[in-house]
Amino acid sequence: MPRDGEETGRTRFSAMTSLDFGSSTTALVLIDLQKGIVSRTLAPHSAANVLERSVQLARACRAKGGPIVAVHVTFSPDGADRLRQPVDEAMVVPPGGIPADWSEFVPEIAALHPEVTITKRQWGAFHGTELDLQLRRRGVSTIVLCGIATNFGVEMTGREAWQHGYNVVVAEDACSSMDLELHRFAIGRILPRIARVRSTAEVVAALGTRH
């Protein structure tokens, strides 16, 4: 299993298109960096590394004048707003229900004081929320995505953003999943078709470019 920072399928895409944010307004969208998800076993990047890099991205984006959007997922106490279609691998709710602090942002993210907070009820952050409205009213045309899990919330939000006409950038090493192969497949096969996949360092450098 690759260690944190090793090749996970994105390097071959770096030279295909330049990472130039120009004068476009850019928002950082942080996906599900909440207590109940960050606490899970992750691969290939640890929770600590994902959070550290997310904070780096937030500082760079804010310095550029772009908003920080923090997204978390939660459900009503009775679970009535959860999707319930029959599937082969349904979400397993722990005995006693979801912990009270499950959806709370971890301290590193709460300390950023995001300009926008989005609560979603499914993987993607656009459906049934005001994310698109908030981005468009701020003149955002490019979003940088990071968070957990790569192949669930990050990938689905990236797909939705792409369909809405946004330019999408994914910070590969500021994302992680519950399994290396899940992360690798999303990064190597799916996300390059809807986004530019880069490292945190590359995104931060691009955000720091003066135009």
N, C-alpha and C positions, 0 to 999 in steps of 0.2 A: 504494500500500500504506500503511495507516495506520501512523503512528509509534507507539512505545511509549506506552501510556496513552490512545490515541485510541479512539473508539467501535468496539466489536467485537461488538455485538449484545446486551449485557446491560442497558443503561440502562433500557429500557422495562419491565423486570420489577421494578425496585427498589421501586416504590410498591405493589406487589401485596400483599405480606405483610411484617409488621414483622420486624426482626431483633432478637429479644429472647431471650437465652439463659436468662433466669430463673435458677432455682436448679439447673437440670440440669447434670450433669457433662459437660463438653465435651472432646473429644480432638482434637488436630491430627494429621492423617494426611498425611505427606509422601510423595509418590509418585515413586519412581525418580530421586531427585536423586543420581545416581551418575556416576562419571567417564565411563563409556562413552556415557551419554545426554546429560548436560549439555554435553558437548563438541560436540554436533551443531549445525548451523545451525538456528535457531529463529525463529518468528514467531507473533504480533506482538510478543511480549515477549522481551527478551534473557535469556540465562542469568543474567547478573549481576543483572538486575532481579528475576527469579524467585527467586533465592537471597536477595537482600536482603529481599524481602517475606516470604519463608518464615521467615526469622529473626525478623522483626517479629512475625509471627503466633505463632511458637513462644514468644517472650518474653511476649506477651499471654496466651496460653493457659496457660502455666505460672504466671503471676501469679494467674490465676483458680483455680489448683489442678488444672488438667486435665493429663493425660499427653500426651507427645509420642510419636508412633509413626512410625518411619522404615521405609519399605518399599523394598526393592530387588529386582531380578529377576536371577536367575543360573541356570546350568545345570551339570550334572555335566560333567566333562571329555570324556566320550564323547557327550554330547548325548542320552543315552537318555531323559532326563526332559523333553525338549521335545515339544510337540505336533507331530504329523507328518501330520495329515490333508491330503489333496490340496486345494490352494487356488490361486487365480489369481495371488496375489502373496505368495509365501512369504518369510519372513525370510531375508535373505542373510547368510551367515556369511563374514567376510573370509578371504582366503587365510591359512593358518596358524592359523586358529581365533580365538576371542574372546580379546583381550588379558587378561593375568593380573589387571590392576587394573580391568577393565571394570566390575565390579559394586561396587567400593569407593565408599562415600559420599564426596562431595566434602568438603574440610576444613570448610566452613561448617556442614555438616549434622552431621558427626562431632563437632564441637565443642559441639553442643547436648546431647550425652550423652542420647539418647532413652531414655525409660523402657521402651519396647518396640521391638524390631527384628523385622521380618517379612521372610522370604525367600519370594518367590513364583516360580512357573515359567511364568506366563502373564500376560496383561494385568491381570486382576482380583486384588486383594489378599486376598479372602476365601476363594476356592476352594482347598482343599487346605492351608490354613494355620490357625494358631490365633488369627487376628486377632479373630474374633467372641468367642471365649472370653476373650481378654485384655481386650477392651473391656467385656464384660458383668461380669466379675469386679471391674472397677474402677468399676462403676456408670455407665458412659458411655451417654448416650442421644442425644447430638448429636456428629457428627463434622464437622470443617472439613477440606476437601480442597484440596490444592494440589500442584503438581509438573508433571512432563512424562511423557507427552504428554497434552494436554487430551483429545483424542478417543480415546486408547487407554487407558492406565493409569488416568487420572483418571476418565474417563467410565465405564469398566467397573467400577471400584471403587465409584463413586457408584451405579450401577445395583444392584450387589450389596448395598450398605449399605441402600438404599431397600427392597429386597426383604426384608432382614433386620429391617426396622422401625425403623431409625435415622433421626433427623432429619439431613438432609444440607445443608451449606452449602459452596459452592464459591467460593473467592477467585479471581475471574476474572483479575486482573492478577498473580497468583502462579502462573499456569499458562501454558503455551505449547506449541506444536506445531511440526512440521517444515514447516508450510505455513499461511498465514494463513486460507485457506478452511476447512481442517480445524478449526482452533480456532474460527472464527466459527460454523460450523454446529453444533458441539457446544454452544457457549455460548448460541447464539441459539435453537436448535431442540430439542435433546435434554435438556440439563441442567435447564432451568427446569421440566420436567415431573416431575423427581424430587428437586429441590433448590431452595434459595434461592441465587441467583447474585448476589454482591456484590463490591465492591472490597475490597482489603486494609484500607484506611482504615476502611471501614464495619464490617468484622469486628472490627478492633482496638478501635474505639469501643464496639461492643456488648459485647465481652469486658470492657471496663473499667467497664461500668455496674454500680453497686452495687445489690444487692437485699436 
